[in-house]
Structures are given as C-alpha cells and as structure tokens.
Amino acid sequence: MSTKDMVDELIEESYLLSLTEEQIWEDLRRFVATCERAIRERVHDERTLDKLLSYLRSLKKQAYHEVMAKAGALKPDGSRKTRRELLAEQAAKNKRMVLKAIRECDPDLAADIEQSRYPALGRAEDGRRTKFVRTLLGMLYGLL
C-alpha cells in the first residue's frame, strides 16, 4: 500500500470515527451509490462493468462480515474495539480497495469519484490542497 493510500485511509477512518454506527452505514451506502452511478455512466465495456459492480456490491456485506469476525479484537492498549471502531476501520479499508480497483480500470473515473465525494478539494489549487492535507494530518497526529 502506498503512503498516499495509507494517509487517505487514515483520514477516511478518522472522519468515520466521528459518526455513529448508523451514520457510518449511511456513508457507506452513499459511497456505493456514488461509485455505482459513476461506473454506469463511464464504463462501457460489459466485462469491466460487471467486474466493478459486483466488487462494489460486495463492499457492504464484506464490511459487516469483517466487523463481526473481528468483534473481539484488541486495541494496542489491551482494551476491546467497539463495533463502531471496527466498522469505521473496515469501511475505510473497503472504500480504499474499491477506489484502487476502479483506478486500475480507469484512473480518471477514480479521480472523478473522489472529486464528487469531496468537491471542495477538487476546486482547490494544488498548493492549497497540499496545505490542507498537511494541516489535516497535523491535526490527526495530534489526536492520536
């Protein structure tokens, strides 16, 4: 996993941790709907379309099964992770995997999905985006 992917996953997980369990599921449903809409609009090869859509549909189910399987997982301090923490972790991981699969088929499509999820970042100039990400990472590392 690249450093950018790790940072993106950390940012996504940190955001999801600020939500309730139901809000995390809703965010995951919105993500799936956004990706599905973009895939249907942009991918015209039936084989690629089927591959991406089936992968996308398994996302929510996979997140649920992973959360249940890891329900007794321990944090580094020895305490148990909550279902919400496990769900946030798994949802962030699954979103990254879906975007990676989409990026392998169509890098522009993955970029468009990211921009539709975070429109403010799409309008920012590269310098401002870098400053924003550095500030956000500084805040995140301060919280960890």
C-alpha positions, 0 to 999 in steps of 0.5 A: 500500500502506498503512503498516499493510500495509507494517509487517505485511509487514515483520514477516511477512518478518522472522519468515520470515527466521528459518526455513529454506527448508523451514520457510518452505514449511511456513508457507506451506502452513499459511497456505493451509490456514488461509485455505482452511478459513476461506473454506469455512466463511464464504463462501457465495456460489459466485462469491466462493468460487471467486474466493478459492480459486483466488487462494489456490491460486495463492499457492504456485506464484506464490511459487516462480515469483517466487523463481526469476525473481528468483534473481539479484537484488541486495541494496542492498549489491551482494551476491546474495539467497539463495533463502531471502531471496527466498522469505521476501520473496515469501511475505510479499508473497503472504500480504499480497495474499491477506489484502487480497483476502479483506478486500475480500470480507469484512473480518471473515473477514480479521480472523478469519484473522489472529486464528487465525494469531496468537491471542495478539494477538487476546486482547490489549487494544488498548493492549497490542497497540499496545505490542507492535507498537511494541516489535516494530518497535523491535526490527526497526529495530534489526536492520536 
